[in-house]
Amino acid sequence: MDNLTHSLVGAILGQAGLKQKTGLAMPALIIGANLPDVDAACFFWLEGTEHLGFRRGITHGPIAWVVLPLILAGLLWGWDRWQIRRGKRPEKRLPVHFGWLYGLSLIGCLTHPALDWLNVYGIRLLEPFSSRWFYGDTLFIIDVWLWALLIGSIWWSARKERRGEAWRKPAIAALMVALVYIGSNWVISRAYAGAFGLANMDTPAFEQVSYRKLIASPTPLVFWERELILGDFNAWRIVPAGAPLDPENARYPSGTRCAFPEENELRDSQVSAFLFWSRAPFAERAEDGSVILRDARFYDPRARDRFSVALPDVTCQELPAG
């Protein structure tokens, strides 16, 4: 998920009452909720698509869940001690308890991989013990409805707190609603995939759509609809969101399809990183007749250039249009 969502989740946990456990609890929760994204620093030393094979890996795995919160708690505890020595510690700040600082940093940190798992991009939850990608296919990476719920409830809780009223209740209620919303979206994704198969498996057109995998991809804004991506390696078809769940509506992504390059044509760090990350790879003809590797999950023209890799020295062997 985006970093605003991660931050809001940390804040709502604080407003639910956790911020009273220790001084600097809110920074521990909010920063902790964003900690795994320290891997974004890879943009300073990796080029092109290499970041795709690095991100959502080691800093999102079990070792990081333990180590990163410990570092954050130490820094916050040190900051409090430094302010005390300088005589600049805010008088209203609660006493800082290192154990609680670590616990809250850990809670915040754990919400991050849980949220990242929810979209089609994927996450390597077991890195470095396993490089397997996990996908929740539940929420779009930026969910404005979740934003609205969290922002509204945080504002309401803070307002009640200033008035001396029961300020935890709005935050707790929002957390419960958010869990119901996420669970409902998980059910919707599974229902879409199941409905497509059950409704069409006996039709002749369905038999022509040979596939081993089906991805129900959430859409922005219209959270109850899904774009269906079905197929297998280099043979993906897409049923647009809102279209009837019929095999006749399953189309190959626009553009000229190419035979997938041979293994000896894929020996490049950019290509290796892309293929390691890609869940639905296919080859498309570039304007100069060479090959571009893309991923069917991110074929939207507004984003696809960030999720593709060019093979300028490989000639496209065109495949029949779908």
Buried (B, 14 or more C-beta within 10 A) or exposed (E): BBEBBBBBBBBBBBBBBBBEBBBBBBBBBBBBBBBBBEBBEBEEEBEBBBBBBBBBBBBBBEEBBEEBBBBBBBBBBEBBEEBEEEEEBEEEEBEBBBEBBBBBBBBBBBBBBBBBBBBBBBBBBBBEEEEEBBBBBBBBBBBEBBBEBBBEBBEBBBEBBEEEEEBBBBBBBBBEBBEEBBEEBBEBBEEBBEBBBEBBEEEEEBEEBEBEEBBBBBBEEEBEBBBBBBBEEBBBBBBEBEBEBBBBBBEBBEBBBBEBBEEEBBEEEBBBBBBBBBBBBBBBBBEEEBBBBBBBBBBEEEEBEEBBBBBEEBBBEEBEEB
